[in-house]
Amino acid sequence: MVTFDAKPGQPYKSPYASFFNNIEAGRTSLGTTLEIEQRAHEMKEKVVAGIPESALRFRTTSYERSVLAPYVEAGEHRVIVKLSLSSIPFDNAGEREVFLQMVGPRYKAKSGDLQLSCEKFASRIENKRHLVNVIERLVEDSKRLSKEFAEEDEKMNSSA
């Protein structure tokens, strides 16, 4: 008869004892409790220039691994981002108008979406970062320019 004693006379200690102790204590295998995990789900969503991250829709294209040099297909690093114009928090119509003039034909009025693409870098991650940075700058600059135009109009109206 085989016993599971670690040493003769000593009781068996399972290598999974800590795992089962976590289960009994209500912790996950990572050692976190259900309460901590619920708080993690309740955390605020990240915001990019006032736009919730969930409003940004990224698209990439991937191909099978090529056996011929240069081993990368054209457009493989391209990243395209779409976002609805309604998800951008404009303070007034002037900011929206300036923004639309800055993005030009990248805004599709029919769908109400703005579409930007980038394949400037040899990495999808860098292209995605660049697009997020461009969106942030576009929103900030449209707000700044709108404010400047409003101040100019005030000066013109007050001097007339």
C-alpha positions as CSV (number, residue, x, y, z in Angstrom):
1,M,0.0,0.0,0.0
2,V,1.3,3.5,-1.0
3,T,0.8,6.4,1.3
4,F,1.2,10.1,0.4
5,D,3.5,11.0,3.3
6,A,6.3,13.5,2.5
7,K,8.5,11.9,5.1
8,P,7.7,8.8,7.1
9,G,5.5,9.9,9.9
10,Q,4.7,13.3,8.4
11,P,1.3,14.1,6.9
12,Y,1.2,14.8,3.1
13,K,1.2,18.5,2.1
14,S,-0.2,19.2,-1.3
15,P,1.7,21.5,-3.7
16,Y,-1.6,23.1,-4.4
17,A,-2.3,24.0,-0.8
18,S,-1.9,27.7,-1.5
19,F,-4.3,27.5,-4.4
20,F,-7.0,25.9,-2.3
21,N,-6.4,28.3,0.5
22,N,-7.1,31.2,-1.9
23,I,-10.3,29.5,-2.9
24,E,-11.4,29.1,0.7
25,A,-10.5,32.7,1.5
26,G,-12.5,34.0,-1.6
27,R,-9.4,35.1,-3.5
28,T,-8.6,34.5,-7.1
29,S,-5.5,32.7,-8.3
30,L,-3.8,36.1,-8.5
31,G,-4.5,36.6,-4.8
32,T,-7.1,39.3,-5.3
33,T,-10.5,39.3,-3.7
34,L,-13.8,39.6,-5.5
35,E,-14.2,43.1,-4.0
36,I,-10.9,44.3,-5.6
37,E,-11.9,42.8,-9.0
38,Q,-15.3,44.6,-8.8
39,R,-13.5,47.9,-8.0
40,A,-11.2,47.4,-11.0
41,H,-14.3,47.0,-13.3
42,E,-15.8,50.2,-11.8
43,M,-12.7,52.3,-12.5
44,K,-13.2,55.2,-14.8
45,E,-12.6,54.7,-18.5
46,K,-9.5,56.5,-20.0
47,V,-10.2,59.7,-21.8
48,V,-8.3,61.1,-24.8
49,A,-8.8,64.8,-25.2
50,G,-12.3,64.5,-23.6
51,I,-13.2,61.5,-25.9
52,P,-13.8,58.2,-24.1
53,E,-11.3,55.6,-25.3
54,S,-14.2,53.3,-26.2
55,A,-15.3,55.8,-28.9
56,L,-12.1,55.2,-30.8
57,R,-12.4,52.3,-33.2
58,F,-9.0,51.1,-34.5
59,R,-8.6,48.8,-37.6
60,T,-5.5,47.1,-38.9
61,T,-4.8,44.5,-41.5
62,S,-2.6,41.4,-41.1
63,Y,-1.4,38.9,-43.6
64,E,0.0,35.4,-43.4
65,R,3.7,35.3,-42.8
66,S,5.5,35.8,-46.1
67,V,8.4,33.6,-47.2
68,L,9.8,36.1,-49.6
69,A,11.8,39.1,-48.7
70,P,11.0,41.7,-47.3
71,Y,8.6,39.4,-45.3
72,V,6.2,42.3,-44.8
73,E,3.2,43.1,-47.0
74,A,2.4,46.6,-48.1
75,G,0.0,48.3,-45.7
76,E,0.6,45.8,-42.9
77,H,1.6,48.6,-40.4
78,R,-1.3,50.9,-41.4
79,V,-3.6,51.8,-38.6
80,I,-7.0,53.4,-39.2
81,V,-9.0,55.0,-36.5
82,K,-12.7,56.0,-36.8
83,L,-14.6,58.1,-34.3
84,S,-18.0,59.7,-34.3
85,L,-18.0,63.5,-34.3
86,S,-20.7,63.4,-31.6
87,S,-18.2,61.8,-29.2
88,I,-15.9,64.9,-29.3
89,P,-16.8,67.3,-26.5
90,F,-17.0,70.7,-28.2
91,D,-17.9,73.7,-26.1
92,N,-19.6,75.6,-28.9
93,A,-20.4,75.5,-32.6
94,G,-17.3,77.6,-33.4
95,E,-15.0,74.8,-32.1
96,R,-16.8,72.3,-34.2
97,E,-16.5,74.4,-37.3
98,V,-12.8,75.0,-36.9
99,F,-12.3,71.2,-36.3
100,L,-14.2,70.3,-39.4
101,Q,-12.1,72.8,-41.5
102,M,-8.9,71.3,-40.0
103,V,-9.8,67.7,-40.8
104,G,-11.2,68.5,-44.2
105,P,-12.3,65.4,-46.3
106,R,-11.4,63.0,-43.5
107,Y,-14.8,63.7,-42.0
108,K,-17.7,61.9,-43.7
109,A,-20.8,63.9,-43.2
110,K,-23.0,61.0,-44.4
111,S,-21.9,58.7,-41.5
112,G,-20.9,61.4,-39.1
113,D,-17.5,59.7,-38.6
114,L,-14.0,61.0,-38.8
115,Q,-11.4,58.6,-40.2
116,L,-7.7,59.0,-39.9
117,S,-5.0,56.6,-41.0
118,C,-1.3,56.3,-40.4
119,E,1.5,54.2,-41.8
120,K,4.3,56.5,-41.0
121,F,6.1,54.1,-38.6
122,A,7.1,50.5,-39.0
123,S,5.1,49.5,-36.0
124,R,1.3,49.4,-35.5
125,I,1.8,50.5,-31.9
126,E,3.7,53.6,-32.9
127,N,1.1,54.4,-35.7
128,K,-1.7,54.0,-33.1
129,R,0.1,56.4,-30.7
130,H,0.6,58.9,-33.5
131,L,-3.1,58.8,-34.4
132,V,-4.1,59.4,-30.8
133,N,-1.7,62.2,-30.5
134,V,-3.1,63.8,-33.7
135,I,-6.6,63.5,-32.4
136,E,-5.6,65.2,-29.1
137,R,-3.8,68.0,-31.0
138,L,-6.7,68.5,-33.4
139,V,-9.2,68.9,-30.5
140,E,-6.9,71.2,-28.5
141,D,-6.0,73.3,-31.5
142,S,-9.7,73.7,-32.6
143,K,-10.6,74.9,-29.1
144,R,-7.6,77.3,-29.0
145,L,-8.3,78.7,-32.6
146,S,-12.0,79.1,-31.9
147,K,-11.2,81.1,-28.8
148,E,-8.7,83.3,-30.8
149,F,-11.3,83.9,-33.5
150,A,-13.9,84.8,-30.9
151,E,-11.5,87.3,-29.3
152,E,-10.7,88.8,-32.7
153,D,-14.4,89.2,-33.5
154,E,-15.0,90.9,-30.2
155,K,-12.1,93.4,-30.9
156,M,-13.5,94.1,-34.4
157,N,-17.0,94.6,-33.0
158,S,-15.9,96.8,-30.2
159,S,-13.7,99.0,-32.4
160,A,-16.5,99.5,-35.0
